[in-house]
Amino acid sequence: MTNQHDALLDLYRQMVLIRRFEEAAAKAYSQGKIGGFLHLYIGQEASAVGALSTLTRDDYVVGTYRDHGLALARGMSARSCMAEIYGKVTGCSQGLGGSMHFFDAERRMMGGYGIVGGHVPLAAGCAFAAKYRGSGEVALCFLGEGAVSIGDFHEAMSLAALWKLPLVTIVENNEYSMGTPLSRTMSVADSSTKALAYNMARDRFEAKDVLVVRERIGAAVERARRESLPTLIEVQTYRYRGHSMSDPGKYRTADEVEARKKDDCIANAERSLRALGAGDDVFARVDQEIEAAVDDAVRFADESAEPGEELIEAYTYA
Ligand SMILES: Cc1ncc(C[n+]2csc(CCOP(=O)(O)OP(=O)(O)O)c2C)c(N)n1
């Protein structure tokens, strides 16, 4: 098999892991094993997987509450992620963060934030730190298109451009901000045009093909690393599930969702892999391997303990 085949297979495997992991999380949620919020990334996998495949170990990743895909693509274990969603002490944030607050300092996965747009200045701060140290690291920040109208976003873009920070800001435009379509929150359809106000490089493309995502984000990451310049990118994507588990989805039709599933990033990657020579055996092996990993993560989360009073007190009370 070629290098191209092997590279795509790796990305495919990561996307399948994210999808199966979240399907299992949704099931556990409906069984009452998970409390609080659960925002699924299903449909958007190519965005995180393609983007994070361009990073080195030391680069920073900052995201929203829709963070499971980022965490898994960053190499965090399915066990630590599932346990976190369950609120168990073995989770990546010791069960104190839950689904919206995944952290892994070692992998520079800096969260996991619930305040829409509030995390963008934090990502700019990571990029500032990297530039200040001259360490060559890049910060990748993910947000939804709903966050583009938030003041924090503009403050961060303004300083990132002024100070030439190595920041790549990725707006995942999944067309809806909860139940509100983009046309009701912004006067322009293309959020990357906001970069014009800051004299910042920009890009915009669809996340149907994980290799396209990798190439286009890769160019921005290189610009950040080599020239210390920021880029604003709109990735056009679509979430198949509700905003969160409690969303009845009345703002769009089932036909719309079904039509969008026809251009699924995982199915597209499978087609490309078959064209490169992958046969049924390859996909059966991936399915088996991912099923085992997800089953193991669920078992681990089920069997793990909740954080004790001591831990809760240490982090909750001053
Ligand atoms: C400052 C702030 N306002 C409102 C909310 C409630 N809220 C949570 S998610 C969300 C929608 C955000 O949509 P978008 O940025 O497009 O991201 P997506 O959920 O589509 O990934 C809103 C309004 C919040 N968490 N923070």
The ligand as an ORCA input file, in Angstrom:
! r2SCAN-3c Opt
* xyz 1 1
  C     -21.823     33.878     25.921
  C     -22.803     32.761     25.735
  N     -24.016     33.033     25.235
  C     -24.919     32.037     25.045
  C     -24.597     30.757     25.380
  C     -25.601     29.628     25.128
  N     -25.160     28.844     23.971
  C     -24.499     27.697     24.149
  S     -24.075     27.027     22.706
  C     -24.775     28.252     21.822
  C     -24.766     28.219     20.322
  C     -23.424     28.456     19.727
  O     -23.440     28.099     18.356
  P     -22.141     28.056     17.495
  O     -21.162     29.042     17.996
  O     -22.529     28.174     16.070
  O     -21.497     26.629     17.781
  P     -22.106     25.170     17.583
  O     -22.886     24.856     18.823
  O     -22.939     25.185     16.350
  O     -20.937     24.267     17.469
  C     -25.359     29.176     22.654
  C     -26.052     30.389     22.209
  C     -23.325     30.506     25.912
  N     -22.930     29.277     26.260
  N     -22.428     31.516     26.065
*
